[in-house]
Amino acid sequence: MCRLPGASVASAGNITTCLPSGETSKFAVTPSRSTGVGDHTRGIEAVKLSPTLANIGDAAKCAADAGADAISVVNTIPGLVVDVERRAPVLGFGTGGVSGPGLRPVGVLATWRVRKAVALPILGVGGVSSAADALQYLLAGATLVGVGTAALADPRQPERIVDDLGAWCGAQGVRSLGDIVGALQWPST
Ligand SMILES: Cc1cc2nc3c(=O)[nH]c(=O)nc-3n(C[C@H](O)[C@H](O)[C@H](O)COP(=O)(O)O)c2cc1C
């Protein structure tokens, strides 16, 4: 059984971090033991990968070999916010997971790397707050796009994104968003 470093398992729409190894692995950055996907849940199982993985493509292959139905990228990235007056961390746990716009290029790159590594469906998530953001993930190879932080800030934002994606397709003459999945044109060297 291969290891699934930096992984969590999503099932039935409920994302559950699995295999935490210690106090600092709130988002399962360093799991301590091996497991097979399917040990924990029934139904469609998406393995969620951390952007801190040294080789996210290999981790995706590992998840695929273990029986994952889909890959989700990315989870938040560890960050530290300092209150300079108190000279202490702002967040209660000291460090925390960074989400939102700063995470987007990290997530899009992870999506692109995972797309090259495995043929499984990919849920791209991280920093999406507009149709253009969602399109970046789709072009990089995501088959589904998630909205987290932006939806917490404004629950209507995902609906606007869907509307704007429809408008973009109309303007671009794209009949189906599926037609642009993985259609990123890489510069030739
Ligand atoms: C408040 C909050 C709680 C989260 N809880 C979890 C969690 O329990 N399990 C998980 O895998 N990801 C969790 N995440 C990470 C999100 O699913 C997502 O991967 C990340 O926030 C990047 O997307 P975003 O920039 O659209 O928020 C959480 C994110 C936020 C902001």
PDBQT file of the ligand as one rigid body, heavy atoms in Angstrom, charges set to zero:
ROOT
HETATM    1  C1  LIG A 201     -12.717  28.170   7.106  1.00  0.00    +0.000 C 
HETATM    2  C2  LIG A 201     -12.131  27.080   6.269  1.00  0.00    +0.000 A 
HETATM    3  C3  LIG A 201     -12.224  25.760   6.698  1.00  0.00    +0.000 A 
HETATM    4  C4  LIG A 201     -11.674  24.732   5.925  1.00  0.00    +0.000 A 
HETATM    5  N1  LIG A 201     -11.797  23.441   6.361  1.00  0.00    +0.000 NA
HETATM    6  C5  LIG A 201     -11.284  22.432   5.612  1.00  0.00    +0.000 A 
HETATM    7  C6  LIG A 201     -11.399  21.073   6.030  1.00  0.00    +0.000 A 
HETATM    8  O1  LIG A 201     -11.959  20.771   7.082  1.00  0.00    +0.000 OA
HETATM    9  N2  LIG A 201     -10.877  20.105   5.241  1.00  0.00    +0.000 N 
HETATM   10  C7  LIG A 201     -10.246  20.404   4.055  1.00  0.00    +0.000 A 
HETATM   11  O2  LIG A 201      -9.779  19.489   3.370  1.00  0.00    +0.000 OA
HETATM   12  N3  LIG A 201     -10.127  21.690   3.628  1.00  0.00    +0.000 NA
HETATM   13  C8  LIG A 201     -10.630  22.696   4.376  1.00  0.00    +0.000 A 
HETATM   14  N4  LIG A 201     -10.490  24.004   3.954  1.00  0.00    +0.000 N 
HETATM   15  C9  LIG A 201      -9.774  24.298   2.709  1.00  0.00    +0.000 C 
HETATM   16  C10 LIG A 201     -10.738  24.553   1.557  1.00  0.00    +0.000 C 
HETATM   17  O3  LIG A 201     -11.499  23.392   1.273  1.00  0.00    +0.000 OA
HETATM   18  C11 LIG A 201      -9.986  24.963   0.287  1.00  0.00    +0.000 C 
HETATM   19  O4  LIG A 201      -9.127  23.908  -0.112  1.00  0.00    +0.000 OA
HETATM   20  C12 LIG A 201      -9.149  26.200   0.506  1.00  0.00    +0.000 C 
HETATM   21  O5  LIG A 201      -9.786  27.119   1.354  1.00  0.00    +0.000 OA
HETATM   22  C13 LIG A 201      -8.802  26.879  -0.811  1.00  0.00    +0.000 C 
HETATM   23  O6  LIG A 201      -9.966  27.354  -1.454  1.00  0.00    +0.000 OA
HETATM   24  P1  LIG A 201     -10.456  28.896  -1.334  1.00  0.00    +0.000 P 
HETATM   25  O7  LIG A 201      -9.264  29.774  -1.600  1.00  0.00    +0.000 OA
HETATM   26  O8  LIG A 201     -11.536  29.009  -2.377  1.00  0.00    +0.000 OA
HETATM   27  O9  LIG A 201     -10.982  29.074   0.064  1.00  0.00    +0.000 OA
HETATM   28  C14 LIG A 201     -11.032  25.032   4.702  1.00  0.00    +0.000 A 
HETATM   29  C15 LIG A 201     -10.935  26.375   4.295  1.00  0.00    +0.000 A 
HETATM   30  C16 LIG A 201     -11.469  27.393   5.060  1.00  0.00    +0.000 A 
HETATM   31  C17 LIG A 201     -11.335  28.832   4.596  1.00  0.00    +0.000 C 
ENDROOT
TORSDOF 0
